[in-house]
Amino acid sequence: MLWKSVPMTTTSPEREILTWELNGVACRELAQQVADDNFVPDIILGIARGGLIPAGSIAYALDCKLMISLNVEFYTGVGETLSEPVMLPSLLESSGLTDQRVLVVDDVADTGKTLKLVNDFCEEQGRVAEVRNAVLYTKPHTITSPDYTWRTTDKWIDFPWSAQGPIVEVRR
């Protein structure tokens, strides 16, 4: 079977399309920014759900074995959000952040409200050594500027893990 090359990214006036292949490039380049800045995280905190895949990739690239996640709900549909992000129940023990350098990873800093919520949570613990943020995409209007970003765009982003809708309908 021959491998067929496909475009790494597709552009349209309304959307930016991130492919799986380009996601790998993006995560490596983002991890390289962190390494070049001499920031060595003790913990990588992925914001679920969109930040989990980049967080795992970046954790491997930075050889950081301790990875945790927080569940934050904000988007309810394409371009639709709650008025404020909500942290969902989590098993994260805040005492586990004591004296740790934390790299918070998400897919996008759109409004910046999710990053602000998670940063505030980490800093409220009072014992975190340092918190920095890394995202694949930053929107120009974000209220929280990440420390590391791969690209800036004002378009809606189709990520490979969420470009297609669910295959089942979950009733809540």
Stockholm file with secondary structure:
# STOCKHOLM 1.0

chainA/1-172         MLWKSVPMTTTSPEREILTWELNGVACRELAQQVADDNFVPDIILGIARGGLIPAGSIAYALDCKLMISLNVEFYTGVGETLSEPVMLPSLLESSGLTDQRVLVVDDVADTGKTLKLVNDFCEEQGRVAEVRNAVLYTKPHTITSPDYTWRTTDKWIDFPWSAQGPIVEVRR
#=GR chainA/1-172 SS CCCCCCCSEEECSSEEEECHHHHHHHHHHHHHHHHHTTCCCSEEEEEETTTHHHHHHHHHHTTCCCEEEEEEEEEEETTEEEEEEEECCCCCCGGGGTTCEEEEEEEEESSSHHHHHHHHHHHHTSCCSEEEEEEEEECTTCSSCCSEEEEECSSEEECTTTSSCCSSCCCC
#=GC SS_cons         CCCCCCCSEEECSSEEEECHHHHHHHHHHHHHHHHHTTCCCSEEEEEETTTHHHHHHHHHHTTCCCEEEEEEEEEEETTEEEEEEEECCCCCCGGGGTTCEEEEEEEEESSSHHHHHHHHHHHHTSCCSEEEEEEEEECTTCSSCCSEEEEECSSEEECTTTSSCCSSCCCC
//
